[in-house]
Structure formats: structure tokens, C-alpha cells
Amino acid sequence: EDLPDLRAALLAADPAGSVMPEAGGSSEVSDAETVVSEEVGHLREALEAVYPTSTTSFSDRYLQSILAVPGRKFDYAKEKMLKCLELRTRLEVSTALWQQPPVLSQLEGGSMYWWCLDKHSRPVLFVRPMKKVWDNMDRDAEVKAHLAMIELGVAMMPAGVTTFCLISDCAGLGLKQNDPVLMKQLTSAVLAAYPDRLGHVCIGPLNALVRVGYRLLRPLLPARITPKIRLMKNPKEDLLEFLNPEDIPTFFGGPAVHNWDQSTTDGSGFSVPAMMERFLRKAASRPLYAVPESGAASPESAGGTPNRASPGSQGRQSSFRS
């Protein structure tokens, strides 16, 4: 029930109608996108004819990005999104999914968390496999944990942003963490439940196991995904393509301390509400975003477009009900 407030806490101060630059792209709306935008309503209607009210978490901008892929036909986009909704419905994906006990147990070690916005205004998800408990791994719960975390990140995306950046810390990975079945399940589920949501995937530091794992997974990846994958030899330098220097974590040689042992006031460890509050406060401090006045509604939820931030509103802290 907090998610409308979370979305409202990140208003884009963008005079171009909340169009954010994608990595290597432009903030301008192309003629093709303008034409595609006329089909968004038709796509939403087609999806809701099968899954009524299930597209409320899909912004018009996101559906437009699905339709705007060069060479993609409307019927293909519709079938792609119907498969997405079928999976989301079957696995009961929602912003409350993280609260299910088996899912929450997979998140308690702080092995996956949203940290900041990247240089392209996309939320950044850090994944740290070595912080997981691999003995008797519950694969189904681990898949749901990834979907639950991504669902929260999508809900916290700034208006106009439709993709996220995933950074995987592979330091220390060995045979114990080598689970090809789980990796295939995760890859299939994430790509199906969140089509065209991956902006970039950064994996490193490289070792033999990472290289072998990538070779096994690459045939499963859509052609549009592979150019977005970065295999990092030197994460501290390679991540500068996406992160500001102050956001590079200490485990990659940067200054940012990702210490979730101190994320709760009682020192009890990783907390999803504390993670979201920290992320929103950090995102709201960026000059591009402004937090609305108390009681203000999100322009996106009202069907409009974000407004330019009022003078003096930038940098205001967001509120969060834990």
C-alpha cells in the first residue's frame, strides 16, 4: 500500500515530457515512437481482455517501449506481454511478493538490493551470490525472490524510465555456487516476467566459472540482450560507464560502503523497507528529481506527465512509511 507514495517520491524534472535518455540513446521522442504511442491503448485493451486490471503496473511509456522496437509487429508484442502476464499471474507477482516467508528468507542475507540510480537515471540492482545460503537452496523461492526485488525496483523507477541496470558481484564464486539449473530458471523467469526491462547487466570480476556460466546461458538469451551484457575484468574502472565514482562499492574498489548489518536501527541486518527508504532518499537527492509536496499525487498515476521541479524543491528528502 506504500507503493503509490514511493512512485510519487520520484518526480522527473524533465521538460521533454518525462523522456529519459537510455544508455547510448537520446532523450528525444522519435517519429516512430509517436506513431507507436497511438497503439498503446490498443495493446492495453488486448491484454486486459485476457487479464482484466492486470496491466495497472505497466506505464504507457513502458508499453510504448515494447511496441517501439524496430521490426517488432503488434501481434508479436501482444503475445510477448500475454506470456509475461501469464507468468506473473501464476507466480502471484506483486509488490507484496517479498513478504512471503520463503521469499523473505532468501533476501535476509542482503544478497540482492537496490542501491542508486545510474548515469542514465535507471535503478541499479546489486546481486551478490556469495552472500546467499547455498546449502539446500530452494530454487523456486530464489526465483520468486528475484522477481519480488525487481518488482519493487520497477515501482521505484523515476517517471519515464522503463529499464534497470543489474550489477553482479562474482568475486569468490566456486563450484558450490555453480547451479546451472537455477541460473536457467532465473534467466527464463526474469526475461519472461520483465520483457525489455534490462538496460544493462554488468558481471565481474571475471573468473573461469563466470566465463563457463556465461557460455552456457548465452544461447538462452534473446539477441537484444547480449549487447547489453558487460563482462568486467576491472569492475572499478568498467563501472564508470554507468555509475558515478562515489557509487562504486568498496568490494569493487570504490568508496561506497554496502554494509547491510547497519541497515536497521537494532542492527538486525538486511531490511527491505530500509533498503527502499535508503534508495529513495539517495535518488531524491539527485538534481534531476524532486519530491512532491505533502499530499501531491504522482502525475503518472493521474494520467499526465511529470512537471518540472519547482525552485527550491530539489534535494528534499522523501517520506516513507515502513
Order of alpha helices (4+ residues) and beta strands (2+ residues): alpha-beta-alpha-alpha-alpha-alpha-alpha-beta-beta-alpha-beta-alpha-beta-alpha-beta-alpha-alpha-beta
